[in-house]
Amino acid sequence: MLTPTPLLALWPTPLGLHRFAQADSVNSLLARVFQAMRATDPNAPHDRRAFYASGDDLLERIRLPEWDALVGFIVDSMRQTVVLANQGAWPVATPGLQIALRGMWFQIASQGSHHDVHTHGNCSWSGVYCLQVDPEAQRAAHPVLGAGNGVTRFYGPHFNHLGGAHMDFGNAYLLSPHLDVPPLPGQLVVFPSWLAHQAMPYAGEAERIIVSFNASVHASSGSDQLHAYADA
């Protein structure tokens, strides 16, 4: 039942922003590890300026205390975001839950390389952690790419409705249909896996290095299903 109200703001899109306290001591080491992994990958592009994405098996390949600290931070941050996003939807306020990381990988971009618009399947939550990029003022001052240099751009669920749609003063709430999140070393963005997004072209003195992941969340016991399927 809907509670009578002048306005129902329905179907929000939750995003979690988190800051890794150990970023200064961890990021530089992991950047060197990732660059070495790219250099020894026989399938990596010969041109180091090309966009590079590792396999999504980093959890099995890396054994370092610094890596374990980052993974622990990611899991704890995602738990916070998921609990807040599901307030009022779960039958109890803070139920036990299990977070399963379905894959983690890193990406390296430079010289204008980018990752086109996409979503992530077979998971409910995803995330992007920024490991390395040019300093903020330097990144945003790029003479061609400007403030959009290397940002992660998220497209709201109503974005597709704007293609050829009627626009007037009354539906101004549909704008702006996207959100740009600047890459800041040590920052983690947790978002629903269905949310369309892309890594915008990046160019800078330092390579843009990020860690991405997919995850699913499950009840600690019993079934994940809270509601019966609706009749057709």
Residue, then its C-alpha position, 0 to 999 in steps of 0.5 A: m500500500l502506498t502512503p498518501t503523499p503529495l509526491l512519491a519519489l519512486w525507484p531511486t538509483p543507489l550509489g555508494l562512495h567510500r574512501f580507503a584510509q590506507a590508499d597512500s601506502v597501498n596504491s603505489l605498490l599495487a600499481r607496480v604489481f599491475q603494470a608488471m602483470r600487464a608486461t608479462d601477459p602474452n595477450a596484452p596489446h603490443d602498444r602500451r597506449a592501448f586500453y588494457a583489462s586483465g582477467d577477472d581472477l585477481l583474487e586467485r592470482i595475488r597474494l599480498p597483505e596490501w591486496d588483502a587490505l584493499v579487498g577487505f575494504i571493498v567488501d566492508s564498503m559494499r556491505q554498508t552500501v547494500v544495507l543502506a540501499n535495502q532499508g525497508a526492503w529486507p524483513v529485518a533491519t540488519p540481517g545476516l548476509q553473505i557477499a560473494l565476489r564473482g570477479m575482480w580485475f584491473q584496467i589501465a588507460s592512457q593516451g585517450s583510450h576508454h571503455d564504452v557503455h556497458t552493464h555487468g551481468n550475473c551479479s547484483w552489485s559492481g564497483v570501481y576503485c581508483l588506484q592511480v591517475d593524474p592529480e585532479a587539477q592537472r587531469a581536469a585541465h586537459p586541453v581537449l578532454g577537459a573535466g571529463n578526462g577519465v571520469t566514470r560516467f553513469y547513465g540514469p535509468h531514464f536516459n534512453h527515454l530522452g532519445g527523441a523524447h519531447m522536452d519541455f519545462g515540465n519534465a526538466y527533472l529528467l536532466s541531467p541524465h548522467l552523472d560523472v564521478p571523477p577518478l580520485p585515488g583511494q575512492l571506491v564507487v559501488f553501484p547496481s550492476w544494471l546501471a549503464h556506465q562507461a570509462m570516458p577517454y583518458a590522457g595524462e602523464a600517469e596511467r589511469i589504473i582502476v580495480s573493478f569487481n562484480a559481486s552477489v549478495h545472499a541471505s546468510s541462511g534460507s532463501d534469497q527470495l523475499h516475495a512470491y512471483a506476481d501473477a501474469 
